[in-house]
Amino acid sequence: MPSLRAITVSVSVLLPLAFSSSAARLDNSPKPAVTDKVTDQYIPVRYDETSLSGLLGARLRTNDEKRLLRDVDPVPFLAGFQKRPGSHPWIGEHVGKFLHAAGNMWAYSGDEKLKAKMDRMVRDLIATQEPDGYLGTYAPDKRFGLFPGADWDVWCHKYCLIGLLAYYQMTGDQPALEAARKAGDLLCKTFGDGPGQKSILSAGTHVGMAATSVLEPMDLLYRLTGEKRYLDFCLYITRAYDGPKGPKIITTLLDQKSVFKTANGKAYEMMSNLVGLCDLYRLTGEQKFLDAARIAWEDIAKNRLYITGTTSSGEHFKDNQTLPADERDNVGETCATVTWLQLNLQLLRLTGEPRFADELERTVYNHLLGAQNPTEGNFCYFTPLLGRKDYKRDINCCQSSGPRGISLIPQMVWGRLRGGLVVWFYTPGEATIELANGNRVQLKSDTDFPQSGRVTLTVRPQRPAEFPIYLRKPSWCRRFNVEGANVIADRGGLIELRQTWKGGESIVLDMDMTVQILPGGPSYPDCVAVQRGPQVLALDAAVNPTGQNLELTALASTDPQALSLKSLSSSDLPANGSANELFETQGLVGGQKSEPRAIRLVPFADASQSGTPFRVWLLRPDKVSASLGAPTAAR
């Protein structure tokens, strides 16, 4: 893979910016049939009106060209539908996950080969739907939880609905919508609290949370059709939470304020329900739906979030500040990482609060990119902070979830906020953003971020006008200077610029790529980690001397003011492409005797690309000893 320096100087050709009335790819996108009760504060830019280059642009291309287009084989994804029963209880989830990711990526890139692949998969999936609307992979006598082990049927319908509705939203394809309606109608008929209906809790594992997470696409089905029965079904799910042996998601969060104490603590399924609750709040204005999601977010961010922006060990939330990070600890299931992203994106849209963008940036630049193989596009199921990364090529839930997370990145970068524009992420790229009054504004960002914090934004409105531009001041940044624009407000995490923009004005940002020393907390009390800007760094065997004992390597100092972190030139990068950035600092290496030595660190996202061991948690210098073994989590 070429170095980041080589990537960032290229000019993206994915989207030529022009003031057309609309971009052709999404001309057929349908309008919602109902008006939301709650209006979003943040409106992301349209996928087909933005283009990213640099590190994020490269990872998006890998997702499109390698994982989705080249590596996904439709045959095993569709086999369980075409010849029931399927080979695995949740084999039916993969086609919907693919369609969601591919729909976003096609809308962004315009890759017609990917579009053709989607078209075929949608056609073949719809052909398997039964007359009553059934769109699963189970035999007739074992559907919707009718026998032990059949409790992933609603879950797989959820993902079929997500995929079909994503495809419909991007293309306006009516057969996709009709197939989704038929499946939704079957769910409405089967589950409920009326005569002859069964409880949805009986059709889903993890205290029913797998089945109740169908809330998310059923919200969308109501928004797109206006059919009240779908909204009624969504509200039924929120009542079912409190049924006998139910997960009690809302009531427990409102009372206990802890995801660890909610249901069985299964991270992926619980956060999937929270994503659905955010959208149901948008549809209904029912405050408790948002309150539950925000309480969960607060608890995860404070007590259960790894420094790399993921959550869960062994796929479950652990007790407060219990964050074991070794390979054996099954850290940060990629499905959970992606769903944490989705929850933050929902809350960012609803509130416009920059703290949610802070967490999106943390997760994207660390754990999401760290789970993705940057050259092949495959994903780790779990991604440790200590050990080796294990990129998979098989069919599993995380291999299908990871591309969805990457495909969401363009939604997090910039868009419309409070009558103006907002920039959340500082990446090279460009966009055309339409303001509420119809004025279309070209925005171009020139930067080599995250290598440096120098960013030049160029603003070209379709017609001169006064409007605000909001810039996120990252929570990790110690010094954030703005040149060339009128700063009228600094609200901590969000800086407001306002003036009459005539066209061609430049805003120059100079951010300090602050270096932080992060304590290991209760799980790693003898250790610290290094963060530079948004990126957590790692000690990787691939860029350090052969034979160096990583487990007995420390920083020379844990004082961030004394820590000298030198950015090395491209000529120092490993020839095998295992790192795009490389930093050197003084360390202390244990052995027969402790000795000072220069050590090299790479971003966590780059670590272990060639299968080498790496460590995020490094010993404190006072803990280096020839007799000291590898630091492990305090348990």
C-alpha positions in Angstrom: 0.0 0.0 0.0 1.4 3.4 -0.8 2.3 5.7 2.0 -0.2 8.2 3.2 2.0 10.9 1.9 1.6 9.5 -1.6 -2.2 9.3 -1.1 -2.9 12.7 0.2 -1.3 14.6 -2.7 -3.5 13.0 -5.3 -6.7 14.8 -6.3 -9.9 12.8 -5.9 -11.8 12.2 -9.2 -14.8 10.5 -7.6 -16.9 13.7 -7.6 -16.3 16.7 -9.9 -17.9 19.6 -8.0 -20.4 21.5 -10.0 -23.6 23.4 -9.3 -26.0 21.0 -10.8 -29.5 20.9 -9.5 -28.9 17.4 -8.2 -26.5 14.5 -8.7 -27.7 11.8 -11.1 -27.1 8.8 -8.9 -29.7 9.7 -6.3 -32.2 11.4 -8.5 -34.7 8.5 -7.9 -34.3 8.6 -4.1 -37.9 8.5 -2.6 -39.2 11.1 -0.3 -40.5 10.1 3.2 -44.2 9.5 3.4 -44.4 11.0 6.9 -42.9 14.0 8.6 -40.7 13.4 11.6 -42.0 14.8 14.9 -38.4 15.8 15.8 -36.2 17.6 13.2 -32.6 16.6 13.0 -30.1 19.3 14.0 -27.4 17.9 11.7 -28.1 16.9 8.1 -25.2 14.9 6.5 -24.1 15.8 3.0 -25.6 13.6 0.3 -23.4 10.6 -0.5 -23.1 11.5 -4.2 -22.1 15.1 -3.4 -19.0 14.4 -1.5 -15.6 12.8 -2.1 -12.9 12.0 0.4 -9.2 11.4 -0.3 -6.3 10.8 2.1 -6.5 8.0 4.6 -10.3 7.9 4.8 -10.6 8.0 1.0 -8.2 5.1 0.6 -10.1 3.0 3.1 -13.3 3.7 1.4 -11.9 2.6 -2.0 -10.6 -0.6 -0.4 -14.1 -1.3 1.0 -15.6 -0.8 -2.4 -13.1 -2.4 -4.8 -11.7 -5.2 -2.6 -14.2 -6.3 0.0 -17.6 -5.6 -1.5 -16.9 -6.0 -5.2 -14.2 -8.6 -5.3 -14.5 -10.7 -2.2 -18.2 -11.1 -1.4 -19.6 -14.2 -3.2 -23.4 -14.0 -3.5 -23.8 -17.7 -3.8 -23.4 -18.7 -0.1 -25.2 -15.5 0.9 -28.3 -16.5 -1.0 -28.1 -20.3 -0.7 -30.1 -20.5 2.5 -32.9 -18.6 1.0 -32.9 -20.6 -2.3 -32.8 -23.9 -0.5 -34.2 -23.9 3.0 -33.1 -24.5 5.7 -29.8 -22.5 5.6 -26.5 -23.9 6.8 -26.4 -21.7 9.9 -29.0 -20.1 12.2 -28.1 -16.6 11.2 -26.8 -17.2 7.7 -29.7 -15.0 6.4 -28.2 -11.8 7.9 -25.3 -11.4 5.4 -27.2 -10.5 2.2 -28.9 -7.5 4.0 -25.6 -6.3 5.5 -24.0 -6.5 2.1 -26.9 -4.5 0.5 -26.7 -1.8 3.1 -22.9 -1.3 2.8 -23.0 -1.6 -1.0 -25.9 0.8 -1.4 -24.0 3.4 0.6 -20.8 2.8 -1.3 -22.5 2.9 -4.7 -24.2 6.2 -3.8 -20.8 7.6 -2.8 -18.6 6.2 -5.6 -20.9 5.6 -8.5 -19.2 2.2 -9.1 -21.5 0.6 -11.7 -20.0 -2.8 -11.2 -21.0 -2.7 -7.6 -24.5 -1.5 -8.6 -24.9 -4.4 -11.0 -23.9 -6.8 -8.3 -26.5 -5.3 -5.9 -29.1 -5.4 -8.7 -28.6 -9.2 -9.1 -28.6 -9.9 -5.4 -31.8 -8.0 -4.8 -33.5 -9.7 -7.7 -32.4 -13.1 -6.5 -33.4 -12.4 -2.9 -36.9 -11.2 -3.8 -37.4 -14.3 -6.0 -37.1 -16.5 -2.8 -39.8 -14.6 -0.9 -42.8 -16.8 -0.1 -46.4 -15.7 -0.8 -47.1 -14.8 2.9 -44.0 -12.5 2.9 -41.6 -14.9 4.6 -38.0 -13.9 3.8 -35.9 -16.2 6.0 -33.8 -19.3 5.8 -35.7 -21.7 8.1 -37.9 -24.7 7.3 -41.7 -24.1 7.6 -42.0 -26.0 10.9 -39.1 -24.2 12.6 -39.8 -20.5 11.8 -39.9 -17.5 14.2 -38.7 -19.3 17.3 -40.9 -22.5 17.0 -38.0 -24.7 18.2 -34.8 -24.1 20.3 -32.1 -22.6 18.1 -34.6 -21.0 15.7 -34.4 -17.7 17.5 -32.4 -15.8 14.8 -35.2 -15.8 12.2 -36.6 -12.3 13.1 -33.0 -11.1 13.3 -32.3 -12.2 9.8 -35.5 -10.6 8.6 -34.2 -7.4 10.2 -31.2 -7.4 8.0 -33.1 -8.3 4.9 -35.3 -5.3 5.6 -32.3 -3.1 6.2 -30.8 -4.2 2.9 -33.9 -3.9 0.8 -34.8 -0.5 2.2 -31.3 0.8 1.8 -31.4 -0.3 -1.9 -34.9 1.3 -2.3 -33.7 4.6 -0.7 -30.7 4.7 -3.1 -32.5 3.6 -6.3 -36.2 4.1 -5.9 -36.7 0.4 -6.9 -40.4 -0.4 -6.2 -40.0 -4.3 -6.1 -37.5 -3.9 -3.2 -40.0 -1.7 -1.3 -42.9 -4.2 -1.9 -40.8 -7.1 -0.7 -40.0 -5.2 2.4 -43.6 -4.4 2.9 -44.6 -8.0 2.6 -42.0 -9.1 5.1 -43.0 -6.3 7.5 -46.7 -7.3 7.2 -45.8 -10.9 8.1 -44.0 -9.7 11.2 -47.0 -7.5 12.1 -49.4 -10.4 11.7 -47.2 -12.9 13.6 -46.1 -10.8 16.7 -48.1 -8.6 19.0 -50.2 -8.5 22.0 -53.5 -9.2 20.2 -55.5 -12.4 19.9 -53.6 -15.2 18.1 -50.3 -13.4 18.1 -47.1 -14.5 19.8 -44.6 -12.5 21.8 -41.6 -11.3 19.8 -39.5 -12.1 22.9 -40.0 -15.8 22.2 -38.3 -15.4 18.8 -35.0 -13.9 19.8 -32.0 -14.8 21.9 -30.2 -12.6 24.4 -33.3 -11.9 26.5 -35.3 -11.2 23.3 -33.0 -8.4 22.2 -32.0 -10.1 18.9 -35.6 -10.1 17.7 -36.6 -6.7 19.1 -33.8 -5.0 17.2 -36.0 -5.3 14.1 -37.3 -2.0 15.5 -34.7 -0.1 13.4 -35.9 -1.1 9.9 -39.6 -1.1 11.0 -39.1 2.5 11.9 -37.8 3.2 8.4 -40.6 1.1 6.8 -43.1 3.4 8.5 -41.3 6.5 7.4 -41.1 5.4 3.8 -44.7 4.2 3.5 -46.8 6.1 6.1 -48.6 2.8 7.0 -49.6 3.2 10.6 -49.5 -0.6 11.3 -45.7 -0.4 11.1 -45.6 2.4 13.7 -47.9 0.4 15.9 -45.6 -2.6 15.6 -42.6 -0.4 16.7 -44.5 0.8 19.7 -45.5 -2.8 20.5 -41.8 -3.7 20.6 -41.2 -1.0 23.3 -44.0 -2.5 25.4 -42.7 -6.0 24.8 -39.4 -5.0 26.4 -41.2 -5.1 29.8 -42.9 -8.5 29.2 -42.2 -11.6 31.2 -38.4 -12.3 30.9 -38.1 -9.3 28.7 -34.9 -7.2 28.4 -36.5 -4.1 30.1 -34.2 -1.9 28.1 -35.9 1.4 28.6 -37.0 0.9 32.2 -33.6 -0.5 33.4 -31.6 2.3 31.7 -33.8 5.0 33.1 -33.6 3.4 36.6 -30.1 1.9 36.9 -28.3 4.0 34.3 -26.1 1.1 33.4 -25.9 -1.1 30.3 -24.0 -3.7 32.4 -27.2 -4.1 34.5 -29.5 -4.2 31.5 -30.7 -7.5 30.2 -27.7 -9.8 29.8 -25.3 -7.0 28.8 -25.0 -8.2 25.2 -23.4 -5.2 23.5 -24.3 -5.6 19.8 -27.9 -6.5 20.2 -28.6 -3.9 22.9 -27.0 -1.1 20.9 -29.0 -2.2 17.9 -32.2 -1.6 19.9 -30.9 1.8 21.0 -30.3 2.8 17.4 -33.9 1.9 16.7 -35.1 3.9 19.7 -33.3 7.0 18.5 -35.2 6.8 15.2 -38.5 6.0 17.0 -37.9 9.2 19.1 -37.5 11.1 15.8 -40.8 9.7 14.5 -42.9 10.1 17.7 -41.2 12.7 19.9 -41.5 10.3 22.9 -38.8 11.6 25.2 -38.1 8.4 27.1 -36.8 6.8 23.9 -34.1 9.4 23.5 -33.4 9.5 27.3 -32.7 5.7 27.3 -30.3 6.0 24.4 -28.5 9.0 25.9 -28.1 7.3 29.3 -26.7 4.2 27.7 -24.2 6.4 25.7 -23.1 8.2 28.9 -22.5 4.9 30.7 -20.6 3.3 27.8 -18.5 6.4 27.2 -17.6 6.8 30.9 -17.3 3.2 32.0 -17.1 0.7 29.1 -15.2 2.4 26.2 -11.7 1.4 25.2 -9.3 4.2 24.3 -9.5 3.0 20.7 -13.3 3.7 20.6 -14.8 0.3 20.8 -16.7 -1.6 23.6 -17.3 -5.1 24.8 -15.2 -8.0 25.8 -16.5 -11.5 25.0 -19.3 -9.6 23.1 -20.7 -8.3 26.5 -20.5 -5.1 28.4 -18.3 -5.6 31.5 -18.4 -4.1 34.9 -17.2 -0.5 35.4 -13.7 0.1 34.0 -13.1 -3.6 33.3 -11.4 -3.3 30.0 -9.2 -6.4 29.4 -7.3 -5.9 26.1 -5.5 -9.2 25.2 -6.3 -11.5 22.3 -7.9 -14.0 24.7 -10.3 -11.3 25.9 -12.1 -11.1 22.6 -12.0 -7.3 22.5 -14.2 -5.0 20.5 -16.4 -7.3 18.3 -16.5 -5.4 15.0 -20.3 -5.7 15.1 -20.3 -3.8 18.4 -17.8 -1.2 17.0 -20.0 -0.5 14.0 -23.2 -0.3 16.1 -21.5 2.1 18.5 -20.7 4.2 15.4 -24.4 4.0 14.4 -25.6 5.1 17.9 -23.2 8.1 17.9 -24.3 9.1 14.4 -27.9 9.0 15.4 -27.3 11.1 18.5 -25.1 13.6 16.4 -27.9 14.0 13.9 -30.6 14.5 16.6 -28.6 16.9 18.8 -25.7 18.4 16.8 -23.6 18.1 19.9 -19.8 17.8 19.1 -19.1 15.3 21.7 -20.7 12.6 19.5 -18.5 13.6 16.6 -15.5 13.3 19.0 -16.4 9.7 19.6 -17.1 9.0 16.0 -13.6 10.3 15.2 -12.0 8.3 18.0 -13.7 5.1 16.7 -13.1 5.6 13.0 -9.4 6.5 13.2 -8.6 3.8 15.7 -10.8 0.7 16.1 -12.8 0.7 12.9 -9.7 1.2 10.7 -7.8 -1.0 13.0 -10.2 -3.9 12.3 -10.0 -3.4 8.5 -7.1 -4.9 6.5 -6.2 -1.8 4.5 -5.0 -3.6 1.4 -7.5 -6.5 1.3 -10.6 -5.0 2.9 -11.2 -8.0 5.2 -12.0 -7.5 8.9 -11.1 -8.9 12.3 -13.9 -10.5 14.3 -12.2 -9.2 17.5 -9.4 -6.6 17.5 -7.1 -6.6 20.6 -5.0 -3.9 21.9 -2.3 -6.4 22.9 -1.3 -9.3 20.6 -1.9 -9.8 16.9 -4.8 -8.9 14.6 -6.5 -11.8 12.9 -8.0 -10.6 9.7 -10.7 -13.1 8.5 -11.8 -14.1 5.0 -14.7 -16.4 6.1 -18.4 -15.6 6.3 -19.1 -14.3 9.8 -21.2 -11.5 11.3 -18.3 -9.1 11.7 -16.9 -9.6 8.2 -20.3 -8.4 7.0 -20.7 -5.6 9.6 -17.3 -4.0 9.0 -18.0 -2.7 5.5 -21.2 -1.1 6.8 -19.2 0.9 9.3 -16.7 2.0 6.6 -19.6 3.0 4.3 -21.0 5.4 6.9 -17.8 7.5 7.1 -19.0 10.1 4.5 -22.0 10.8 6.7 -19.8 11.9 9.6 -17.5 14.4 7.9 -19.6 17.4 7.0 -23.1 18.7 6.3 -25.7 21.2 7.3 -26.2 22.5 10.9 -28.3 25.4 12.2 -28.7 27.3 9.0 -25.1 26.8 7.9 -22.3 24.3 7.3 -20.5 22.2 9.8 -17.1 20.4 9.5 -16.8 17.5 12.0 -13.8 15.6 10.5 -10.6 17.2 9.1 -9.9 15.1 6.0 -8.8 16.0 2.5 -11.9 16.0 0.3 -14.7 18.1 -1.2 -18.4 18.4 -1.0 -21.4 20.4 -2.2 -23.7 21.1 0.7 -27.2 22.6 0.1 -28.4 25.0 2.7 -32.0 25.1 3.9 -32.7 28.1 1.6 -31.4 26.2 -1.4 -28.1 28.0 -1.7 -25.5 25.3 -2.7 -22.0 25.7 -1.2 -18.9 24.1 -2.5 -16.5 23.2 0.3 -12.9 21.9 -0.3 -10.5 20.7 2.3 -6.8 20.5 1.7 -4.8 18.8 4.4 -2.6 15.8 5.2 -4.5 15.2 8.5 -3.9 13.2 10.7 -0.2 13.6 10.0 -0.5 17.3 10.8 -3.2 19.7 12.0 -2.9 22.2 9.1 -6.1 22.5 7.2 -7.2 24.9 4.4 -10.9 25.1 3.8 -12.1 26.9 0.6 -15.7 28.1 0.5 -17.6 28.8 -2.8 -21.3 29.5 -2.4 -23.6 29.4 -5.5 -24.6 33.0 -4.7 -23.0 35.3 -2.1 -24.7 35.1 1.3 -24.1 35.4 5.0 -24.3 32.1 6.8 -22.4 30.4 9.6 -19.7 27.8 9.3 -19.2 25.6 12.3 -15.9 23.9 13.0 -15.5 21.2 15.6 -12.7 21.8 18.0 -11.5 18.3 18.8 -11.5 17.3 22.5 -7.9 16.0 22.2 -6.6 19.3 20.8 -4.7 21.7 23.0 -4.3 24.6 20.6 -6.8 25.4 17.7 -6.2 28.5 15.7 -8.4 29.9 12.9 -7.1 32.3 10.3 -9.0 34.1 7.5 -12.5 34.2 8.9 -14.6 36.0 11.5 -14.9 33.9 14.7 -18.0 35.1 16.5 -18.4 32.3 19.1 -16.3 29.5 20.7 -18.6 27.2 22.6 -15.9 24.8 23.7 -16.4 22.0 21.2 -17.8 24.1 18.4 -16.5 27.3 16.9 -18.8 29.5 14.8 -17.6 31.6 11.9 -20.0 34.1 10.3 -19.6 36.5 7.5 -20.8 37.1 4.0 -19.2 34.5 1.8 -18.7 35.7 -1.7 -16.8 32.8 -3.1 -13.2 31.6 -2.9 -12.5 32.6 0.7 -10.1 30.4 2.5 -10.2 29.4 6.2 -6.9 28.1 7.5 -6.9 26.0 10.6 -3.8 25.2 12.7 -4.4 22.4 15.2 -1.8 21.2 17.6 -1.6 17.4 17.2 -1.5 17.1 21.0 0.4 14.1 22.5 -1.3 12.5 25.5 -0.2 9.9 27.9 -3.2 7.7 28.8 -3.3 5.8 32.1 -4.0 2.1 32.0 -6.8 2.3 34.5 -7.8 -0.5 36.8 -7.2 -3.1 34.0 -3.6 -2.1 33.3 -2.5 -0.1 36.4 1.3 -0.6 35.6 0.9 0.7 32.0 0.3 3.8 29.9 -0.6 4.4 26.2 0.3 7.2 23.8 -2.2 9.2 21.8 -1.2 11.7 19.1 -4.1 13.8 17.8 -7.0 11.4 17.4 -4.8 8.3 16.9 -3.7 5.9 19.6 -0.2 4.6 18.9 1.2 1.1 19.2 4.5 -0.6 19.7 4.7 -3.0 16.7 7.4 -5.7 16.2 7.4 -4.9 12.5 9.1 -1.6 13.0 11.3 -2.3 16.0 14.5 -4.4 16.2 14.1 -8.2 15.8 14.0 -9.8 19.2 13.1 -6.8 21.2 10.8 -7.8 24.0 7.7 -5.7 23.6 6.4 -6.9 26.9 9.3 -5.3 28.7 9.4 -2.1 26.7 8.5 1.2 28.3 8.5 4.8 27.5 11.5 6.7 28.9 9.1 9.2 30.5 5.4 9.4 31.1 5.4 13.2 31.3 3.7 14.3 28.0 5.7 17.6 28.2 9.0 15.7 28.3 8.0 13.1 25.7 9.7 13.8 22.3 7.7 12.2 19.6 9.5 12.5 16.2 7.6 11.9 13.0 9.9 9.9 10.6 10.1 10.5 6.9 8.5 8.3 4.2 12.0 6.7 3.6 11.8 5.2 7.1 8.5 3.5 6.5 8.6 -0.3 6.2 8.9 -1.5 2.6 6.1 -4.0 3.1 3.6 -1.2 3.5 2.8 -2.3 7.1 2.6 1.4 8.3 1.6 4.7 6.8 3.0 6.8 9.7 5.9 6.1 11.9 7.0 7.9 15.1 10.1 7.6 17.2 10.6 8.3 20.9 13.0 7.4 23.7 12.2 4.1 25.5 13.5 1.8 28.1 13.9 -1.9 27.2 14.2 -4.6 29.9 16.2 -7.8 29.7 19.4 -8.8 31.4 19.4 -5.2 32.4 17.2 -2.2 31.5 18.7 0.0 28.9 17.6 3.2 27.1 16.7 2.7 23.4 14.9 4.5 20.7 11.5 2.8 20.1 9.1 3.2 17.2 5.4 3.5 17.3 2.7 3.3 14.6 -1.0 4.2 14.7 -3.1 1.4 16.2 -5.0 1.3 12.8 -1.7 0.3 11.1 -0.4 -2.1 13.8 0.0 -5.8 13.0 -0.8 -5.5 9.3 1.8 -8.2 8.6 0.7 -10.4 11.5 3.4 -9.1 13.9 2.7 -8.8 17.7 2.0 -5.3 19.0 1.1 -3.5 22.2 -0.9 -0.4 22.9 -0.4 -0.6 26.7 3.3 -0.1 27.5 4.9 -0.5 30.9 5.6 2.6 33.0 9.4 3.1 33.2 9.5 2.3 36.9 8.0 -1.1 36.2 10.6 -2.3 33.7 12.5 -5.3 35.3 14.2 -8.3 33.9 12.0 -10.5 36.0 8.8 -8.8 35.1 6.5 -10.8 32.8 4.0 -9.4 30.3 1.5 -7.0 31.8 -1.9 -8.5 31.8 -5.3 -7.2 32.8 -6.1 -7.0 36.4 -8.9 -9.4 36.9 
